[in-house]
Amino acid sequence: MRKYEIGAVPPQIAPALAEKLARVEIATIGHFRHRGFVHRSIAPLQPVRGTLVGTAVTVAIPGTDSTLLHHAVGLLRPGDVLVIDRLGDDRHACLGGGVARAVKRAGAVAVVLDGPCTDPEEIREAGLPAWCRGASAITTRLNDLGGALNLPVACGNVPVLPGDAILADATGVLVLPPGEAEAAADEAIAREARIAERQARARAGQALGDISGASRLVAADQEAHHG
């Protein structure tokens, strides 16, 4: 049995779809979708503006070992998001300044890590957007223990397949299967247009309860039980 299980390099999401997804906030999608939201403990390491979008390249590596991660970084393409499954380990940091600089040089959009990083200031200085579970001073080594590349993984309690669309912003990370991403983007864009219209009404002085319909519901209840 191989120590290293290697899957096919996934096709990247279409540039037009990536551009459309980048126009929406993840929280808008959270108004109508419940699947694919990575656990909120995986948080941005640095301030983020807007929504970053890329194609998932997946890696799963065990506790103390980052051998396959180092190999995978050399295969990254511009537009990829490196998603790292630590197989339950929350003690050893596999992402530090050196790895971050290599990922950035490859042109990857971001790293989403289900575990801690190290060298947080160096990662920020490298200009690599990263989402992780805080920081640790204990690092991985090249222990040659094995792992998986471009095969299904789990990240923040969410299954991630190579080639999935990854959205990341200040609120967290969302995983969308490519076949569902276009419809999610279209719905979010339509909802944000309605939100903009409501904001205009609020600026004009209309009460929030009248805009949202909440006051109508309260009034209907009071009328039904009047007297």
C-alpha positions in Angstrom: 0.0 0.0 0.0 1.3 3.4 -0.9 2.0 5.9 1.8 1.1 8.8 -0.5 -2.3 8.6 -2.3 -2.3 11.1 -5.2 -5.4 12.1 -7.1 -5.8 13.9 -10.4 -5.2 17.6 -10.7 -8.7 19.1 -10.7 -9.9 21.5 -13.4 -10.1 25.1 -12.3 -13.4 26.9 -12.0 -14.2 29.1 -14.9 -12.8 32.7 -14.6 -16.3 34.1 -15.3 -17.8 32.1 -12.4 -14.9 33.1 -10.1 -15.6 36.8 -10.9 -19.3 36.4 -10.3 -18.7 34.6 -6.9 -16.2 37.4 -5.9 -19.0 39.9 -6.2 -21.0 38.4 -3.3 -20.6 38.2 0.5 -20.5 34.8 2.0 -23.0 36.0 4.6 -25.5 36.7 1.8 -25.3 33.0 0.8 -25.7 32.2 4.5 -29.3 33.6 4.2 -30.4 30.8 2.0 -27.8 28.0 2.1 -26.8 25.9 5.1 -24.2 23.4 3.7 -20.5 24.0 3.0 -19.7 26.6 5.7 -16.4 25.8 7.4 -16.5 26.0 11.2 -16.0 29.5 12.4 -13.0 28.6 14.5 -11.1 28.5 11.2 -10.6 32.3 11.0 -8.7 34.8 8.9 -5.1 35.4 10.1 -5.2 38.9 8.7 -7.8 41.6 7.8 -9.6 40.7 4.6 -11.4 42.9 2.2 -13.9 41.5 -0.3 -14.4 37.8 -1.2 -11.5 35.7 -2.4 -12.4 32.9 -4.7 -10.4 29.9 -6.0 -10.3 26.2 -6.9 -9.7 23.7 -4.1 -6.4 21.7 -4.2 -6.7 19.3 -1.2 -4.0 17.9 1.0 -4.4 15.6 4.1 -1.3 15.1 6.3 -0.9 13.4 9.6 0.2 15.1 12.9 3.9 15.7 12.8 4.5 15.4 9.1 4.4 17.9 6.2 6.3 16.0 3.5 3.3 15.8 1.1 2.5 19.5 1.8 5.9 20.6 0.6 5.4 18.5 -2.5 1.9 19.8 -3.1 3.0 23.5 -3.0 5.1 22.9 -6.1 2.0 21.8 -8.0 -0.1 24.8 -7.2 -1.4 27.0 -10.0 -2.5 30.7 -10.0 -6.1 30.7 -8.9 -5.9 27.7 -6.6 -6.8 27.6 -2.9 -4.8 25.1 -0.8 -7.1 23.3 1.6 -5.2 21.4 4.3 -6.8 18.6 6.4 -4.7 17.9 9.5 -6.5 14.7 10.2 -7.6 15.9 13.7 -4.2 17.2 14.8 -4.4 20.7 16.5 -0.9 20.8 18.0 1.5 20.9 15.1 1.8 23.9 12.7 2.4 22.9 9.1 2.1 26.5 7.7 4.8 29.0 8.5 6.7 31.8 6.8 8.7 29.6 4.4 5.7 27.6 3.2 3.6 30.7 2.9 6.2 32.4 0.7 6.3 29.4 -1.6 2.5 29.2 -1.8 2.4 32.9 -2.6 5.1 32.6 -5.3 3.0 29.8 -6.9 0.1 32.4 -7.4 -2.4 30.6 -5.1 -5.3 32.7 -3.8 -5.2 31.5 -0.2 -4.6 28.7 2.3 -7.4 27.2 4.4 -5.9 25.1 7.2 -7.8 22.9 9.6 -5.1 23.4 12.3 -2.7 26.1 13.6 -0.1 28.0 11.7 3.3 29.3 13.0 5.1 32.5 12.1 1.9 34.5 11.8 3.7 37.7 11.2 5.8 36.2 8.4 2.7 34.8 6.8 1.1 38.3 6.8 4.3 39.8 5.5 4.4 37.3 2.7 1.0 38.7 1.6 -0.7 35.2 1.7 -4.3 35.2 2.9 -4.7 32.4 5.3 -7.5 30.9 7.4 -6.5 28.7 10.3 -7.1 27.7 13.9 -4.8 30.2 15.6 -1.0 29.7 16.1 1.4 27.1 17.5 5.1 27.1 18.2 5.3 23.3 17.6 6.0 22.6 13.9 5.8 19.7 11.6 8.8 17.9 10.1 9.6 15.9 7.0 8.8 12.5 8.7 7.7 10.8 5.5 4.5 9.4 7.1 2.3 9.7 4.1 -0.9 11.5 3.2 -3.3 12.3 0.4 -3.2 14.9 -2.4 -6.2 15.9 -4.5 -8.6 13.5 -2.9 -11.6 14.2 -0.7 -10.8 15.7 2.7 -12.5 17.4 5.6 -11.9 20.9 6.7 -13.8 22.6 9.6 -16.4 19.8 9.6 -17.1 20.2 5.9 -16.2 17.8 3.1 -14.0 19.3 0.4 -13.4 17.8 -3.0 -10.6 18.8 -5.3 -12.0 21.3 -7.8 -14.6 22.7 -5.4 -15.1 26.5 -5.4 -13.7 28.0 -2.2 -14.9 31.4 -1.1 -13.2 33.2 1.8 -13.8 36.5 3.4 -13.8 38.2 6.8 -16.7 36.0 8.0 -15.0 32.7 7.1 -14.9 30.1 4.4 -17.5 28.5 2.2 -17.1 25.4 0.0 -19.3 25.1 -3.1 -19.5 22.2 -5.5 -18.8 23.6 -9.0 -22.3 22.4 -10.2 -24.0 24.4 -7.5 -21.8 27.5 -7.5 -23.4 29.4 -10.4 -26.9 29.2 -8.9 -25.7 30.2 -5.5 -23.9 33.3 -7.0 -27.0 34.3 -9.0 -29.3 34.0 -6.0 -26.8 36.0 -3.8 -26.5 38.8 -6.4 -30.3 39.1 -6.6 -30.6 39.2 -2.8 -27.8 41.9 -2.5 -29.7 44.0 -5.1 -32.8 43.8 -2.8 -30.7 44.6 0.2 -29.4 47.7 -1.5 -33.0 48.8 -2.3 -33.9 48.3 1.4 -30.9 50.3 2.5 -32.1 53.2 0.3 -35.5 53.0 2.0 -33.8 53.1 5.4 -31.7 56.1 4.4 -35.0 57.8 3.4 -36.3 57.4 6.9 -38.5 54.3 6.7 -38.6 52.2 9.8 -36.8 48.8 9.8 -39.9 47.0 10.8 -41.8 48.4 7.9 -39.0 47.6 5.5 -38.6 44.0 6.6 -42.3 43.3 7.2 -41.8 42.6 10.9 -44.1 45.4 12.0 -46.9 44.0 9.7 -46.6 40.6 11.4 -46.7 42.1 14.9 -49.7 44.2 13.9 -51.5 41.2 12.5 -51.0 39.3 15.8 -52.2 42.2 17.8 -55.3 42.6 15.7 -56.1 38.9 15.8 -56.1 39.0 19.7 -57.6 42.5 20.1 -60.0 42.6 23.0 
